[in-house]
Amino acid sequence: MLAYDNLKALGAAVEADLQKAEAGNKAAGTRVRKSMQDIKKAAQEVRQAVLELRETPEAPAAPQQ
């Protein structure tokens, strides 16, 4: 699922800035907050994709011979 892969990539990308923010770097803290907003949006996309999977009727099984 592409949306989930995007979410994982965003989470991994924020790690370095998070460490810098914990060390007191204010600019890194701003970047972390922006990244968290992007992660929130990506998580919503994953939720929507899962709902669409659930709502899509399954294809009928092929007749067996």
Beta strands, then each sheet from edge to edge (+ up, - down):
end
